Amino acid sequence: MNVPPASIARIFANYPDSALVLDLEDPRYGYAFDPREKDKRLAADEQVLRFRRAEMKLRDKMPPGMVLFDVKFIDGTGTRVFVKAVDLMCLVPRIDLDGNMQYPELLLEEYGRFGITLRRELDEFHVSSEKG
């Protein structure tokens, strides 16, 4: 097991408790393009399971070639959902080209990233929840 890369560890170290806190956008019930937002039981409630904040914390040890962090998603009622051991390298595109050729490759990587799926059966993440 390795320690995190120094350049990434420095980014996290600049924040209180070494945790990046991000405000999340919530499409709300009126969002026209995602049928999952139309669940009448949950989507109509502006607080329950509407995650508007994420806290990311870098792991101390990780396998070679991986940059692992844990994410805590927090909804409007204080429910927390923990996603553990997410590999940052799965989320960040790798660009192998130089100059202007980087732009089309980045667009292709971003387009492909839209469909990233982390599979529980392959132990790519772990979820637990608590009220707090």
N, C-alpha and C positions, 0 to 999 in steps of 0.2 A: 504494500500500500504506500502511496505517495502523499506528500503534502500538496495543497493546492498550488497552482502556478502563482508566483509572486505578484505578477501584474494584476491578476484577478483578485488575489487576497487583499492587495492595497485598495482596490475599489470598495470592497466590503468593509474594510477597516475604517474607512472615512465616515461611516454611519454609526449612530448610537447602537450599542450592543452588537455591532458588526452585522446588522440586518438591514437590507434595503427594503423600504416600505414604498409600495406603489399604489396610487389610486387607480381603480379600474373603471372602465366605462360599462355602464349597464344599459342594454338596448331598450329596456322597459317593455311593458305589455303591448304597446302600440307599434313595435318594430315589425315592419311588413314582410321581411324576407326570411325569417327563420321560424318554421313551424313549432320548434321546441319551445319558443317563447310564448306559445298560445295555450299552454296548459292552464286551464281555468282555475284549478285548485291552487297552484303555486304562483303562476306568473302574474295573477292579478294582485297578489300581496306584494307591496313595495319593499318589504323587509326580509321575509323568509327566503333563504337560499338565493338572495340577490347579492352576489359577492362584489363589493365595491372597494375592497382593500386586500392587497397581498403583501405578505412579508417573506422575503427570501433570505435564507441564511446558508452560507457556504459550509460544507462539511470539512472537518479537520483532516480526514484521511480518505483517499480514493484510489481506485485501481489505475494503473498506468494508462494514459490516453483518454481519461475521463475527467470531467470537472463536475463534481456532484454538489447539489444544493438541495435544501428542503424548502418547500413553499407552504405557507399557511394562508388560506383564503378565509376571509371573515365577512359574514353577512351583516345585515342591518340589525339583527337581534342578538348578535354576539356569538352565534354558532361559528365554530372554526372547523375547517376541513384541512387536514394535513396531507400533503403529497410529499413523500420522502424519497430521497435519492434520485432526483431528476438529473439526467446528464445534460449539462449546458451545451455540449458539443452536438447534441441532436437538434438543438433549437437554433444554433448559429450556423449560417451557411459557410461552407468552405469555398473560397475563390482561388482557383488554380491559374488564372490568366492575368496578364499585365495590361496596363493602359486602358484604352476604350473598350476592349473586349471584356473587361470586368462587368460593365453595365448589363449586357444581355445575359451573362451568366448569373449575376445577382438576381435579375428578374426571374429567370428560370428557377433558381433556388427558392426564391420567395414564393413563387407560384406553387412549387412542389411542397413547401413547408406548410401550406394551408391544411394539408391532410395528415399531419403528423398524428400518429396514434401511439400512445404508450400502453402496452399490454400488461395487465396484471398477471396473467398466466406465465409470462416470461420474467416476472419479478422486476419490471421496469419502473414500478412505483408502488407505494403503499398508501392507503387512505385510512384515516381514523378521524373521528370527530368528537368534539366536546363543547359544552356550553361554557361561556366565560365572559 
